[in-house]
Each structure stands twice: as C-alpha cells, then as structure tokens.
Amino acid sequence: MGMLEAVLMTIATAATPLLIAAVGELVSERAGVLNLGVEGMMVMGAVTGFGVALTTGSPWLGIFAAIAVGALFSLLFAFLTLTLVTNQVATGLALTLLGLGLSGMLGESFVGLPGVKLTNIDIPFLSDIPLIGRLIFGQDPVFYLSILLTAGVAWFLFRSRVGLTLRSVGDNHGSAHALGINVILIRYLAVMFGGACAGLAGAYLSLVYTPQWVENMTAGRGWIALALVVFASWRPWRVLAGAYLFGAVTIGQLHAQALGIGVPSQLLSSLPYLATVVVLVLISRNRRMTMVNTPASLGRPFVPDR
Amino acid sequence: MVKTKDYENARKYAGNSGKRITSMKKTILSLAVAAAALSLGTMSAEAKVKACWIYVGPIGDFGYSYQHHQGLLEVQKELGDQVETAYLESVPEGADAERAIERFARSGCNIIFTTSFGFMDATNKVAGKFPEVKFEHATGYKREHPNVATYNSKFHEGRYVQGVIAAKMSKTGVAGYIASFPIPEVVLGINAFMLGAQTVNPDFKVKVVWANTWFDAGKEADAAKALIDQGVDIITQHTDSTAPMQVATERGIKAFGQATDMIKFGPQTQLTAIVDDWGPYYVKRVKAVIDGTWEQHDVWDGMKEGNVVMAPYTNMPDDVKKLAEETEAKIKSGEFNPYTGPITKQDGTEWLKPGEVADNGTLLGLNFYVKGVDDKLPQ
C-alpha cells in the first residue's frame, strides 16, 4: 500500500462517521426539527454496537443494534419535542447529556476489552489495482453505505414526492398541515431517521475506526456533524464535501506535524475547523440560495390545532 | 521482587475494577455545563473525612484518569469507614475546572485531589478561598497557599527505558511519539525517550505529533496512522486511549502502553507500558488528613517509590529484555538519573556538563528539547 493510498484511506475513515451523522441530522432539520442530541445518540450507538458485537461476536449485529438504539433514543426526543412540545434546543442538549452519562454507565463492563472489528472488503484483483484499488474496492462496508446514503438522501429530498412533502413540512408546517399532511408523523419519522444514522455513525467509531469502547469516545464528533449541516446549507452533497474536507485537513495536519515543518501545532490542530468553515461559507455565500435552502420552520414547535 | 509485587497490585486493581464499581452505590448526576458533561459519583454516606477527586478524563478511559480512579478505590478499600469519597470526571481544564473544584470545596470535601496539570491555577485560586480544605494538585508546581500540596510521578523514568527498547527494536531507526500538550511533563517524557534511545543508537530519530488533546480515540488513531505512513516502526504515546496500540497492531508494528497495562489491546504489539500506581500515595495523604498530620509538600516520586511501574517486557528478544531490566534496575535503585550530563540542547548548546544531574526545579519547568528530537517545540 503506497503512502498516498494509505493517507486517502485514513481520510475516508475519518470522514465517514461525520458524513453519516450529518446526513441523518440533515433529514431531521429539513423536516424542521433541530436535534442537538446527535452527540448523545452517536455515543449510545457506539456503546450498543460495541456491546452487541462483543457479546454475539458479530459486528453486523452490533451495527443493526446501534441503528435501532439510535432510532429509539431519538424517539424519546421526538416524543418530548413533537408530542409534548418542549423546547427543541434544551431537549436536544439534554439528550446529549443523557446519552453521554447513560452510555458510560452501560459500557462500564466493556472498558478495557478489545472489540470486534468490522473488516474491510477484499475483492480479488480489483482490490489490488495500484493506487485506486484499495480506495475503491477495499474499504469497510459502512464506507460504501455512507456514499449510498448521501446519494439516496439527495435523491429522496429533491427528486421524490415524499421528499418534497418532508421539505414542505420543514419550510412551513402551517401550510403543510392545511394541505392535509400529517406534520407530526413526518417529523417523527425524520427524527428517527436522524437517530438511526447517528447510531450507525457511533457504531462506526466503536467497530471500525477504533474497535474499543471508552467513555465519551465520540469526543465532539456529533457537534461537528451538526455544524457541517448548517455550513453545508442543508445540501447532502455539500455535507459530503465538508466531511471529507474536514477529514482531509485533520489527517493532513497530522502528517505536516510528523514531517516536522515547524508550524505551531495548535494552529495546525485548529485548521480542520477553520478550513471547513471558510470553504463551506464560501460555497454557500449566495444569500438568496441560502435563504431558499434553510428550512423556514426549523426549530419552531408545531401544535396542529393552533 | 518488589517490582513484581507492585505490578501484581496494579494488575489486580485493573482486573477487578469493573465488579467493584458496580457493587458500589453510585449515582450519576449530569450537570449542564455548556456542551461538556460532568458526571458526579458519590459513594458511602457516613464518614469522617471526605476525600474528593477531579479527573480530566472519564474514569473509563483505561488510561490516565482510570489509574487515578484505581487510587481512589484503593483509598476506599484501605481506609473503609473512616473515609467518604467523591469524584468528578471529564472536567475540562479551564474555567469549568474552577467551578468544579469550588463546588467540591463547598460540599464538605476535606481534601481535594486535582489530577491534571491544567487545573493548577484553578486549584490555587479556590485554595485561597477555602483555607480549611486541603488541596493536592498533580503534576504542577504552584503552591500559592499553605493548604496546597503538589505531587507528581517521574513518568519520564519509564520513558527512558522505553527509549532504550525502541532503539534496540526499531529497524527504520525512527519512532513516533503521540504527544498531548506542550507542557513540561510531556516534554520531559519526549526528551527522556530520546536520551534513552541515543544510548543505543546515537542517530535515532523521534517524530512527534501533537494531538492537542488528552483523550480522543479517533484522533489518536489518526495520529498513529500518519506516523506509521511516514515510516516509524515503534509508537509511543502520551495521550490516554488505547487506540494507538490497536492501530499499531493492525499495521504490524510495536508500541508502548500508556498509564495502564494495555497488553489486551496488543498481545503481539506491546513492548511494555508505564503503569501509574497512585494508590499508596492517596492512602498515605488521606490518612494524614484523618490523623491531622497533613502538611504542605512537593513530592516527585518515581520508580524507586513504586509510583511508576513497568508492565512486563514482552514481544522482544531476550537481550533487549535484559538491557531494559538492567536500565530499570539502575534507575530504580537511585543509582542513575536519566537527566545526567553530558546533555546538549536541540539547538546545539550545552545544557548539562558530564556527570551533572539536572535539578528538579529545572525539570519541572522544562520547555526545550534535547538534541536529536525531530520537531519544533510549540511554545
């Protein structure tokens, strides 16, 4: 494996969890629900994925369990914010805190145990093509899933009728309701999709990225995913660009340090954040387009009889 | 023999901790402090002296904070009903730390251990307000009030042994060093590693990557990958997760464990690990509070006192193992200090003359590299 190839593979691994979590949150926000609990759902996915994979010996079961737990955990958020109409920001923060605490407690017995790793695929001949072989045909299965997920969400939101309905709910829930659309049901489903994605992203951390369980192992990735959605102005392919840019600069700065180029490491460490914000702000600088893309009802509570 | 016993103790605690924690009455309260989560555990209610700990990471990091928590558990075991303990984990270094420490001081703690360098100023500030409470700050150097003591471990003694092993084992002659923050404790480790390596191979190189975090498994894994892609074949870390060990295993190179024995994460990878054993110190100090004999001090213990314990030397040929054991014995007996001249600074100027030993004050504030480190120290 050549160096460039190895670096590109590392970037893909760093970007994948951000991409998955961000795409899930994007769908939720497009339906008008701001769920700040991404970090909490991710970490719950991470502990579930690790625990189930360790107990059953199957990383795939771990991944499915993580998706289910992510969705269930977000259901709690949906019930509070959509049915009981609590404040979305406060509830989302509470969900993050709950997830971090609960996962620490659930995972207590998993600390210090080596996990089960989901192995990369290996297609004879194709995986051995120089440079692109491993990159295209030799990644872990979730990497492919993340690309399909992005494409699927992009198609669903902008090319399908249900996607249009979902966006209309996010843009003007009053009108959508008047048209006979079940706003609450659509929002429930969107939030649960976001939760399922966050769960998957978490499982990716504990089963692929670093196959182990440690408390708080998401280390703020949920928040980065949230920021990516906003800076990518709620467009799936831009989220992908943002996640890969973030991953690339993160890995790039580590290489720059290892080469000993003499730039202060604190500056290098902040580069991924700076670069991602700057680039995504630049590509989203058309104010009118940003207005069009921003879900107008984002974060606003909806009560059908009002 | 002593070494084996210490080590057995360290291992015993590592192995039993899960059960012991679950058997304890434990409540977790979550505090909404911005995005950072602090969880508070309280254990056993009726006791005379309340000892409290502030950890920088989660107790489940299986590294630095985990080892401090093992110390807390040892205090509980040794002092039983005489003591009540409490801890706050994942406390960020900075403004939140002060709030957390003050909260503890108000809640009736008699002695508070703040276990990370970054808590130094906050500890001293709160100590000024609560003269009745004893404060113990780990790895720092400021004692602005009579009720502040500092304690530290000479982790760098272990780093020196690691350096010797690394230079013996490496084929490429380059080791990778994943560092956290450019503070004296970390710089001491890098230099000691380099000095140890140079005794075997004067041209040995160390590549340093600063993760700018104590604990982020993903980032530490990325740093390890970047270093390996650049040709290092030995990894050592001064960050707290087991991720670099796993990456080293995946890529088939060797690595050193940090703070705790990480052999389970790299049965074919770990050469040895520096195990921090804080238990005896914590028991001694809490007991001093109970007896009313607590006094301010500045303690810097190492291998000799049993604070720094090396995990078994594994995955290396017998001659390397023998050399490592000899080096360890030399440091442990007090016969040799890794910071003994001649030592040249990175810029080529002389630091220590032949035979001269660096004093503790200089070492605790160390802010420069020795010759041979392939990195520019962030200031």
Boltz contact constraints between the chains, C-beta under 6 A:
constraints:
  - contact:
      token1: [A, 3]
      token2: [B, 229]
      max_distance: 6.0
  - contact:
      token1: [A, 6]
      token2: [B, 229]
      max_distance: 6.0
  - contact:
      token1: [A, 10]
      token2: [B, 225]
      max_distance: 6.0
  - contact:
      token1: [A, 14]
      token2: [B, 222]
      max_distance: 6.0
  - contact:
      token1: [A, 97]
      token2: [B, 30]
      max_distance: 6.0
  - contact:
      token1: [A, 97]
      token2: [B, 37]
      max_distance: 6.0
  - contact:
      token1: [A, 100]
      token2: [B, 37]
      max_distance: 6.0
  - contact:
      token1: [A, 101]
      token2: [B, 28]
      max_distance: 6.0
  - contact:
      token1: [A, 101]
      token2: [B, 30]
      max_distance: 6.0
  - contact:
      token1: [A, 101]
      token2: [B, 39]
      max_distance: 6.0
  - contact:
      token1: [A, 109]
      token2: [B, 18]
      max_distance: 6.0
  - contact:
      token1: [A, 111]
      token2: [B, 60]
      max_distance: 6.0
  - contact:
      token1: [A, 111]
      token2: [B, 62]
      max_distance: 6.0
  - contact:
      token1: [A, 112]
      token2: [B, 62]
      max_distance: 6.0
  - contact:
      token1: [A, 114]
      token2: [B, 264]
      max_distance: 6.0
  - contact:
      token1: [A, 114]
      token2: [B, 265]
      max_distance: 6.0
  - contact:
      token1: [A, 209]
      token2: [B, 218]
      max_distance: 6.0
  - contact:
      token1: [A, 210]
      token2: [B, 217]
      max_distance: 6.0
  - contact:
      token1: [A, 210]
      token2: [B, 218]
      max_distance: 6.0
  - contact:
      token1: [A, 210]
      token2: [B, 221]
      max_distance: 6.0
  - contact:
      token1: [A, 210]
      token2: [B, 243]
      max_distance: 6.0
  - contact:
      token1: [A, 212]
      token2: [B, 242]
      max_distance: 6.0
  - contact:
      token1: [A, 214]
      token2: [B, 60]
      max_distance: 6.0
  - contact:
      token1: [A, 214]
      token2: [B, 61]
      max_distance: 6.0
  - contact:
      token1: [A, 214]
      token2: [B, 217]
      max_distance: 6.0
  - contact:
      token1: [A, 214]
      token2: [B, 241]
      max_distance: 6.0
  - contact:
      token1: [A, 215]
      token2: [B, 58]
      max_distance: 6.0
  - contact:
      token1: [A, 215]
      token2: [B, 60]
      max_distance: 6.0
  - contact:
      token1: [A, 216]
      token2: [B, 58]
      max_distance: 6.0
  - contact:
      token1: [A, 217]
      token2: [B, 217]
      max_distance: 6.0
  - contact:
      token1: [A, 219]
      token2: [B, 216]
      max_distance: 6.0
  - contact:
      token1: [A, 251]
      token2: [B, 222]
      max_distance: 6.0
  - contact:
      token1: [A, 254]
      token2: [B, 209]
      max_distance: 6.0
  - contact:
      token1: [A, 254]
      token2: [B, 222]
      max_distance: 6.0
  - contact:
      token1: [A, 254]
      token2: [B, 223]
      max_distance: 6.0
  - contact:
      token1: [A, 254]
      token2: [B, 226]
      max_distance: 6.0
  - contact:
      token1: [A, 255]
      token2: [B, 226]
      max_distance: 6.0
  - contact:
      token1: [A, 257]
      token2: [B, 209]
      max_distance: 6.0
  - contact:
      token1: [A, 258]
      token2: [B, 207]
      max_distance: 6.0
  - contact:
      token1: [A, 258]
      token2: [B, 209]
      max_distance: 6.0
  - contact:
      token1: [A, 258]
      token2: [B, 226]
      max_distance: 6.0
  - contact:
      token1: [A, 258]
      token2: [B, 227]
      max_distance: 6.0
  - contact:
      token1: [A, 258]
      token2: [B, 230]
      max_distance: 6.0
  - contact:
      token1: [A, 260]
      token2: [B, 374]
      max_distance: 6.0
  - contact:
      token1: [A, 260]
      token2: [B, 375]
      max_distance: 6.0
  - contact:
      token1: [A, 262]
      token2: [B, 376]
      max_distance: 6.0
  - contact:
      token1: [A, 264]
      token2: [B, 378]
      max_distance: 6.0
  - contact:
      token1: [A, 265]
      token2: [B, 210]
      max_distance: 6.0
  - contact:
      token1: [A, 265]
      token2: [B, 378]
      max_distance: 6.0
  - contact:
      token1: [A, 269]
      token2: [B, 212]
      max_distance: 6.0
